């Protein structure tokens, strides 16, 4: 994808066909957000274990920061779906601009 910065690990926003997101599009988005939340759940469980084990505060802070960043990315993926659902026109330029905007949101989440 030419607009995706090198090293960007987030999955591309699925293209939207027509004026209303297809059930497949919504299902893909939902599955992506759920998978992200499950990974975050694992990170939080690991954080609890780190605290209980008395690991150094700096190590815990680093992992908390990673979990917080992951939550932000999940939030922006969910919001990207909301934005795509709000697009009421099927103009290709509009859809490309919305997709570009959601990639920017995800990049800087």
C-alpha positions in Angstrom: 0.0 0.0 0.0 1.8 3.2 -1.1 0.4 5.5 1.7 1.4 3.1 4.5 4.6 4.2 6.1 7.5 1.7 6.2 7.4 -0.5 9.3 3.7 0.3 9.9 2.3 -2.9 11.5 -1.4 -2.1 11.5 -3.5 -3.8 9.0 -4.8 -1.7 6.1 -8.4 -0.4 6.3 -10.5 -2.7 4.2 -11.9 -0.8 1.2 -15.5 0.3 1.4 -17.7 -0.7 -1.5 -20.7 1.6 -2.2 -22.3 4.0 0.2 -23.0 1.6 3.1 -20.4 -0.7 4.6 -21.0 -4.3 3.6 -21.6 -7.0 6.2 -18.2 -8.4 5.3 -16.5 -5.1 5.8 -18.1 -4.7 9.3 -17.3 -8.3 10.2 -13.6 -7.8 9.2 -13.4 -4.6 11.3 -15.1 -6.2 14.2 -12.9 -9.3 14.1 -9.8 -7.0 14.0 -10.9 -5.0 17.0 -11.8 -8.1 19.0 -8.3 -9.6 18.2 -6.6 -6.4 19.3 -8.6 -6.5 22.5 -7.7 -10.1 23.2 -4.0 -9.2 22.8 -4.4 -6.3 25.2 -6.1 -8.6 27.7 -3.0 -10.8 27.5 -0.8 -7.8 28.0 -2.8 -6.7 31.1 -2.6 -10.2 32.6 1.2 -10.2 32.1 1.3 -6.7 33.8 -0.5 -8.1 36.8 1.9 -10.9 37.0 4.8 -8.5 36.8 3.5 -6.3 39.6 2.8 -9.4 41.8 6.3 -10.7 41.1 7.8 -7.4 42.2 9.4 -6.6 38.8 11.2 -3.3 38.5 8.9 -0.3 38.1 10.6 0.8 34.9 9.9 -2.6 33.3 6.3 -2.4 34.3 5.9 1.2 33.1 7.3 0.1 29.7 4.8 -2.7 29.4 1.9 -0.4 30.6 2.9 2.1 27.9 2.7 -0.7 25.3 -0.7 -1.8 26.5 -2.0 1.8 26.5 -0.7 2.3 22.9 -2.4 -0.9 21.9 -5.7 0.2 23.4 -5.4 3.5 21.6 -4.9 1.7 18.3 -8.0 -0.5 19.0 -10.0 2.6 19.7 -8.9 4.2 16.5 -9.7 1.1 14.5 -13.2 1.1 16.0 -13.6 4.8 15.2 -12.4 4.1 11.6 -15.4 1.8 11.2 -17.7 4.4 12.6 -16.3 7.0 10.1 -16.7 4.6 7.2 -20.3 3.9 8.3 -21.0 7.6 8.3 -20.0 8.2 4.7 -23.2 8.5 2.9 -21.8 9.0 -0.6 -20.1 6.4 -2.9 -17.8 8.9 -4.5 -14.5 7.1 -5.0 -12.5 10.3 -4.1 -14.4 10.7 -0.8 -13.9 7.0 0.1 -10.1 7.3 -0.7 -9.9 10.4 1.5 -11.7 8.7 4.4 -9.4 5.7 4.1 -6.3 7.9 4.0 -7.6 9.8 7.1 -8.2 6.6 9.0 -4.7 5.4 8.2 -3.3 8.7 9.6 -5.4 8.3 12.7 -4.1 4.7 13.2 -0.5 5.8 12.5 -0.5 8.5 15.2 -2.8 6.8 17.7 
